[in-house]
Every structure is written in C-alpha cells, then in structure tokens.
Amino acid sequence: MKMIITNVLSVLVLVSCSPGGLPAKENMLKNKSFVHIYFQTEKECMDAQPEPDFFQNCHQQVDFLKNNRVEIMLSDIYYQGTYSIQGNNVVLLIESNVEIPDGVIIFEIINPTRLKYIENGSVWKKMSGNSIWN
C-alpha cells in the first residue's frame, strides 16, 4: 500500500512540475481576443477623432487563433504570425515590419483575463462579447 501511494505521489509531482501545464494556458488563449483600449468609452473615442473623414484607432488588439496562429493590430494594420507559451510568457513571432522590427512581441500572462505587453507595460484585457467596450 505504501508503495502504491509513493508511486501515485511521484506521478503527481512529475505531472505538476513538467511543462505539461501548457495545454491549459494554450486553451486559455485559443480563440480569445485581448484589447488595450486608449479611451474609457466609445463616446470619448469618437469625440477624439480629428476629422469626420479620418478615423484614429481607439485600441490595440491581439487575436489568438487555432493551431497557434495569431493576429495583432498595433495601429491600423493587422499582422499575422504564430505564438508559443514559454513559462508565463506568450511569445508572438510576426514577420518583421515597421511596427515590429525584430518580429517578436512578448506578453506576460497576468491571469486568464489579463496580459501585460512587456515592451511598454500596458495591460490588455480579454474581450467579452463582440465589442471592445464590454
């Protein structure tokens, strides 16, 4: 009996200490969107627009898709790439461009509803529903 308990505990320790926790984190992100909003309300965003014919973004957004694909909008362009989870960080690999010269973006997972963009410390919140204002 003592041997069975020891074996069960050994397996539990191995499973809990291995990087096998990744599927839970990946599931936390898969098919989810996180946003960093520049304004408190949609009205504030609309009031801040410089001209009626020109629209400035009110937010930034990252969409985690299936098969570790990702889309991120930092200004007004969506960039596509892949993501991986390394420890408590989410690493996005995007083709190098003007906004992302080295092609790498790193977020720290704060909790299931918050990510921190390492480069500038901004906190991105999980979207609920179809609107960034929820």
C-alpha positions as CSV (number, residue, x, y, z in Angstrom):
1,M,0.0,0.0,0.0
2,K,2.8,2.4,0.9
3,M,4.5,1.6,-2.5
4,I,1.2,2.5,-4.4
5,I,0.9,5.8,-2.5
6,T,4.5,6.6,-3.2
7,N,4.1,5.8,-6.9
8,V,0.9,7.9,-7.2
9,L,2.6,10.8,-5.5
10,S,5.6,10.5,-7.7
11,V,3.4,10.7,-10.8
12,L,1.6,13.7,-9.5
13,V,4.8,15.5,-8.7
14,L,6.2,14.8,-12.2
15,V,3.0,15.9,-13.9
16,S,2.7,19.1,-11.9
17,C,6.4,20.0,-12.3
18,S,6.6,19.3,-16.0
19,P,5.8,21.8,-18.7
20,G,2.6,19.9,-19.2
21,G,0.7,22.9,-17.9
22,L,1.0,24.4,-21.4
23,P,-2.3,22.9,-22.8
24,A,-4.3,24.7,-20.1
25,K,-2.6,28.0,-20.9
26,E,-3.0,27.5,-24.6
27,N,-6.7,26.7,-24.1
28,M,-6.9,29.9,-22.1
29,L,-5.8,31.8,-25.1
30,K,-7.2,29.9,-28.1
31,N,-10.0,31.7,-29.9
32,K,-9.7,34.6,-27.5
33,S,-9.1,38.3,-28.1
34,F,-7.4,40.8,-25.8
35,V,-7.5,44.5,-26.2
36,H,-5.7,47.6,-25.0
37,I,-8.2,50.5,-25.1
38,Y,-7.0,54.1,-25.4
39,F,-10.3,55.6,-24.1
40,Q,-12.7,54.8,-21.3
41,T,-15.8,54.9,-23.5
42,E,-16.8,54.7,-27.2
43,K,-18.1,58.3,-26.9
44,E,-14.7,59.6,-25.8
45,C,-13.0,57.8,-28.7
46,M,-15.5,59.3,-31.2
47,D,-15.1,62.8,-29.7
48,A,-11.3,62.5,-30.0
49,Q,-11.4,61.8,-33.8
50,P,-9.5,64.6,-35.6
51,E,-11.8,64.8,-38.7
52,P,-15.1,63.4,-39.8
53,D,-13.4,61.6,-42.7
54,F,-10.4,60.3,-40.7
55,F,-10.7,57.6,-38.0
56,Q,-7.9,57.0,-35.5
57,N,-7.8,53.7,-33.7
58,C,-9.3,53.5,-30.2
59,H,-7.5,50.3,-29.3
60,Q,-4.9,47.7,-30.0
61,Q,-5.9,44.0,-30.3
62,V,-4.4,40.6,-30.3
63,D,-6.5,37.5,-31.5
64,F,-5.3,34.0,-30.6
65,L,-6.5,31.6,-33.2
66,K,-6.4,27.8,-33.6
67,N,-3.2,26.0,-34.4
68,N,-1.1,28.6,-32.5
69,R,-1.8,31.3,-35.1
70,V,-2.1,34.9,-34.0
71,E,-3.2,38.3,-35.4
72,I,-2.2,41.5,-33.8
73,M,-3.2,45.1,-34.6
74,L,-1.0,47.8,-33.1
75,S,-2.0,50.7,-35.2
76,D,-4.3,50.2,-38.1
77,I,-2.7,47.1,-39.7
78,Y,-3.3,43.5,-38.7
79,Y,-0.1,41.4,-38.6
80,Q,-0.2,37.6,-38.7
81,G,2.1,35.1,-37.2
82,T,2.4,32.3,-34.6
83,Y,2.5,32.2,-30.9
84,S,4.0,29.9,-28.3
85,I,3.8,29.8,-24.5
86,Q,7.2,29.9,-22.7
87,G,6.7,29.7,-18.9
88,N,4.5,32.6,-18.0
89,N,5.1,34.4,-21.3
90,V,3.3,34.4,-24.6
91,V,5.8,34.9,-27.5
92,L,4.4,36.1,-30.8
93,L,6.5,35.7,-33.9
94,I,5.5,38.1,-36.7
95,E,7.2,38.9,-39.9
96,S,9.5,41.9,-39.4
97,N,7.8,45.2,-40.3
98,V,7.9,48.9,-39.4
99,E,6.0,48.5,-36.2
100,I,7.7,45.2,-35.1
101,P,11.2,45.5,-36.5
102,D,12.5,42.3,-34.8
103,G,9.3,40.3,-35.4
104,V,8.9,39.4,-31.7
105,I,6.3,40.5,-29.2
106,I,6.1,39.2,-25.7
107,F,3.2,39.3,-23.3
108,E,3.3,38.2,-19.7
109,I,0.2,36.2,-18.6
110,I,-1.1,38.0,-15.5
111,N,-4.2,35.9,-15.2
112,P,-6.8,34.3,-17.6
113,T,-8.3,37.8,-18.4
114,R,-5.2,40.0,-18.5
115,L,-1.9,40.1,-20.4
116,K,0.9,42.6,-20.0
117,Y,2.7,43.8,-23.1
118,I,6.4,43.5,-21.9
119,E,7.7,46.3,-24.2
120,N,5.6,49.1,-22.7
121,G,3.9,47.6,-19.6
122,S,0.4,48.1,-21.0
123,V,-2.3,45.7,-19.7
124,W,-4.5,44.1,-22.3
125,K,-7.9,42.8,-21.2
126,K,-9.8,39.8,-22.6
127,M,-12.7,40.8,-24.7
128,S,-16.1,39.5,-23.7
129,G,-18.8,39.7,-26.4
130,N,-18.4,41.5,-29.8
131,S,-17.4,44.9,-28.6
132,I,-14.1,46.3,-27.2
133,W,-16.2,48.4,-24.8
134,N,-17.6,45.4,-22.8
